[in-house]
Amino acid sequence: MLFTVVLATASAVGAQTPSPTPTPSATPSLERQFFKNILGDQKAIWTSPFRLQRRDVKWMVPGGIGLMTLITTDRITGDEMFEFNRQVKASRWISQAGSGYTLGAVAAGFYFIGREKNDDRARETGLLSAEALVDSLIVGGTLKVVTQRGRPLDGPDRSEFFDGGSAFPSGHSMQAWAVATVIANEYRHRRAVQIAAYATASAVSIARFTGHKHYLSDVLAGSALGYGIGKYVYHAHHQTSLDSGDSSDEAISQSWRPTFTPQFSPRMHAYGITLRWSF
């Protein structure tokens, strides 16, 4: 009897159930779109001068004047820095934080930790950091080939453009700022992370000058381009759904600050203070 009822029920359901409606396709993941996004980034980056607006003049003019001033005085400041050698070893060690290998490892760390911990923000940070790094490598490499500027240690041809060099812009600075900007924007509610990211990028940029690898204008141009690339990649591909799960902005913005709690227990003869710091 039970067997008969089951068959009848299945038959009735099959006769009355409407044909299934097609479900909308899921949004492609960042992994699937990675290389496509890079192609889109490159198109946007190289065509950006054609989309400048009048309001952009307020930062373009001062920035252009500052860059040209540095280029004009680069040989003087570079030769002055060349007289100091004690900081070279430390500077070149610090500048390794801006190498493609180091930054690639940072991006991979965020990504795999995010996958392991089911942390979508860390996963996205890794993917977008890697995307910004690849973008900066392409842009920086292309500009180096075009400008061919001599490095501070290139002898009589130092600081000269279109003479076979590879100084302009600073690739390490560009890469460090691109990745740091992505990380700082992803964790904008974590002040300590922002400070660490931008401080590291700044240290790399300074080290490229004090390590006799680049001129000040190389560093400035690389840093500005890297910041712009990181900012673009984040805003173009960040999944806003990640922000909906955050706590209140005020609580998050204060979470990086240390909290001190006094401990007082006369019975246990215990006196002290507890420090809590979440970042």
N, C-alpha and C positions, 0 to 999 in steps of 0.2 A: 504493500500500500504506500509506504513511504517512497519507494522507488518511482511509483506511478505519479505521485504528487510532484516530485522533483522534476520529472520530465515535462509534465504539463506546465509547471511554472516556467521552466526554461523556454518552452515553446511560446508561451504567451509573451514573455519578455522579448524574445527575439522578434515576434510579430509587431510589437508595439513600439519598440525602441527606434527612434529616428536615426538616420545615418549620421555618423559622427561629424561634427564640424571641425574644419582644420584649425589647429592651434597655432597662434603666432610663433614664429621662430624666435628662439632666445637670442639676446644680444650677444654678438661674438665676444669672446673673452679677450683680455689684453694679450694673452699668450698667442692666440690665433691671429690677432691684428698687429703683432709686434712689428714685423717688417713693413707691412702696409702703412702703419702709422709713421714709421721712419721716412718712407717716401713722401708721405703727406707733409711731414715736418720740413723736409728739405725744400719742397716746393714753397711752403709758407715762408721759410727763412730767406731764401734767395729772392723772392718776389716782394718781401716786406718793404723795400725802399719805394716801391710804386704805390704803396697803400698809406704812406705817411700823410698826416693831416696837419692843419695849421697849428693845432695845439701842441704838436710835437716839436715845434720850433723852440719852445722854452727850454727844452733840455738838449736839443741837437746843437744849437749854436754854442752854448757854454761848453758842452762836451767836445765839440769839434775844435774850439779854440784851445781848450786845455790839452787835447791830444797833440795838436800841432806845436804847441809850446814845448811839450815834453820831447817831441821828435827833434825839434830844433836844438834843444839843450842836452840831448841824450849822450852825445859823445863826451861832453864835459862831465856830467854826473857819473857816467860809466867809468871814465878814467879815474875819477876821484875814488869811486868804490873799489877799483882795481888795486889801489894802494893798501887796502886792508885785506888781510888773508886769514886772520884767526877764525873768522866766522864761516869760512867757506865750507869746511867739512860738515859742520852742524847744519848749514843752510841746505847743502845737497842731500843730507839725510832727511831733513824736514820736507823737502820738495818731493820726496818719494811718495808722500801722501797724495800727491796729485797725479801720479802715474796711472796709466790705463789699467795696469795689473792690480794695483791697490784698490782703485775705485770699482773695478769689476768685481773684486772680491767682496767689497762692501755691498754692492747691489745684490750679488748672489746670496750674501748672508741674510739680508732683509727678506729676500724672496723665499728661501728655503725655510727660514724660521717661521715666516708667515704661513707657509704651507703646513709645516709641522704642527704649529699651534693654532691653526684655523684662524689666523689673524689677517683679515682681508686688507687692513691698512698697511701692515708690514709687507704683505705680498705685493700690493700695488706699488709701494715705495721702491721695492726692488726692481720691478719691471720698468717703472718710469725713470728710475735712476739709470738703469742700463740703457734705456732709450735716449735719455739726455746725453749720456756718455758717448754713445755711437754718433749722435748728431754733432756733438762738439768735435769728435775726432775727424769727421768728414769735413766740417766747415773749417776747422783749424788747419787741417792738411791741405785743403784747397787754397786757402789764403797764403799759406807759407810758400806754396809753389808759385803763386802769382806775384807776391811781393819780393821774395828772395832777398831778405835783408840779412846782412852780416851780423854775427853775434859779437859781444864785447871782446872775445878772445881771438877774433879772426884777423888780427893784425891790421895792416893799412886799410883794408876794405871793411873794417868794423863799422857798423851802423849804416852802411850804404844799402840802398834798396836796388833791386833788380841786378844783383851781382852774385847770384848763386848761393846766398845764405838761406837760413831757415829759422830766423829769430821772431818774425812778426806774423801773427801774435803769439803770445806765450801759450803753448798748448797745455802745459800743466795747470796754469791759472784758469784757462777756459774750462777744462775738464773738472777741476775741483769746484769751481763756482756753479757749474751746471748741476752736478750731483748734489752739492750742498743746498742749492735753492730748492730742488725737489724735496729733499728731506725736511728742510725748514718749513716748507709750505704744507707738507703732509702732517707734520707734528707742530703746527702753529699754536696749538693749545698747550704745548710743552716748552716753556721758555728755555729750560736747560738744554734741550735738544737743538733749538734754534741757535742759541749762543755757541754751542759746541760746533755745529755745522759751519756757521759763518766764520767763527774764529779759526777753524782749521783751514778753510779756503783762503782767508786773509794771510795766515802764516805761510801757506804754500806760495802765494803771490809774492810776498815780501822776500821769501827765501830764494826765489828765482832771480831776483835782483842782487841780493847780497851774496849769492853763490856764483856770481859772474856769468850767469847763463843768459840773462836778458836785460834789456834796458827798461826804464820806467814806463815808456810808452807801450812797449810790448806787453808788459804786465797789466797796464790799465786797459788796453784794448781787449786782451784775453779775458780779464775779469768781467768786463762789461758784457762781452759777447756770451760768456758762460752764464752769467746771471739771466740775460735775456732768453737764452735757450731753455734753461731750467724753468723759468717762469712760463714760457709758452707751452712746454711739454706738460707741465702740471695742469694748467688751465684748459688745455685742449683735450686731455685724456683722463683727468681725475673723475672718478665715479662719485658723484655728489651723494649717492645713497649711503656712503660710509659716514657722512657727517650727521645723519639723522640719529645714529645710535650714541652720539656723544652726550656727555652730561652737560649741565648748564655751562655756558661760556665762562661765567664768573668763577664757578667752582674749579673748572679745568685750568683757567689761567692762574689760579692761586696755588694749584697743586704742587708746583715746583718749589715753593718756598719752604724752608725748613721750619719745623714746629718744635718748640722746646716745652717740655712738661716737667715741672718740679716733682720730685719723689721725696716724701717725708713720712717716716714711720718710727715714732719714738719707741714703741714696744720692741721692734726688730732692730732698733739702733741703726736704721738705714736712712741715709740722706744722700740725695744726688739729683741728677737731672737726666731726662730722656730726650734724645734727639730723633725726630722722624723727618725723613726727607724722601719724597717720592718724585722721581723724574724719569 
